[in-house]
Amino acid sequence: MVKQHFVVIGNPIAHSKSPEIHQHFAKQVGLDINYSKQYCPNDTSSFEAVVTAFFHGGGIGANVTVPFKQMAFELCQEQGGLSKHALAAGAVNTLMLRQGRLFGDNTDGQGLVNHLQALNWPLEQAQIAIIGAGGAARGIVLPLLEAGAASITIANRTVSKAQQLIDDLQSGHERLAKASLYTKAINELNGEYNLIINATSIGLSEDTLPLSKTLQTTYAYDMMYGRKLPFLQHFAKLGATTSDGFGMLVGQAALSFERWTGHRVDSQAAIHILQR
Ligand code: NDP
């Protein structure tokens, strides 16, 4: 059988666990694949060159991570097509070719929802706060609403970006136009939520989030993974149930793998094995 080629493109990229996860999926379904990490300079022309070279070279599928998800969206908008979730999110994490043209999907949000449901965290009628307004935050709003969330507040360091995100979502999607979506500065987020999700990239830096002392939540989820996360430590001390984003990473990867290869994989088994 011919080896199929996949890649994850990011900056930084050395920490990525995607190759391990996809190799595990390939083993589950008996495929022989090559999945590599690709560093890319943070500019549009470099990103376009990397994507074009990969698919011209016969690559089957590419994952896109920080900070390229919006660039990937724009590239697909110009050159090809976009899925419903990519359109709602304005961000792409999964690239492939369809009839020879670039096609972008976004599996982050559904990967998150699948993980939250596997953890048995209730989403029906949940009051949710998302901290962060980048590509990752954009990708999770529609799937959380589809899973039953009653309201979503987006808190960001730059409040205008959170407002822009909501304006984009509400003008581009009927389901979102009617949804209860709010914005706040991070330090103004207070009161009680059912679930707070950290969707900032702060885990990659030494900074900490300016969280209000009155902010409470039953469940706290950090989309980062792989080391002790101050965001989760903070809410665990206040009595919240917490999880890092490794299960989401596996969940979104499982959906990308399925889109590319047509094979369904067992995410929960992968989480247990890979976490060891
Ligand atoms: P972006 O670069 O698009 O957005 C970064 C966000 O983080 C912005 O809202 C930015 O605020 C905020 N931010 C960055 N630094 C700080 C800081 N020092 N203080 C407060 N806010 C800060 O990144 P993405 O949205 O693509 O990704 C965000 C995170 O989610 C990453 O850590 C990524 O690894 C993780 N992720 C995890 C996934 C998983 O499967 N587990 C999937 C997708 C993402 P501002 O607008 O003010 O600059």
Boltz pocket constraint, residues with backbone or C-beta under 6 A from the ligand:
constraints:
  - pocket:
      binder: B
      contacts: [[A, 65], [A, 66], [A, 67], [A, 69], [A, 108], [A, 131], [A, 132], [A, 133], [A, 134], [A, 135], [A, 136], [A, 137], [A, 156], [A, 157], [A, 158], [A, 161], [A, 198], [A, 199], [A, 200], [A, 201], [A, 202], [A, 203], [A, 204], [A, 205], [A, 207], [A, 208], [A, 209], [A, 222], [A, 223], [A, 224], [A, 225], [A, 245], [A, 246], [A, 248], [A, 249], [A, 250], [A, 252]]
      max_distance: 6.0
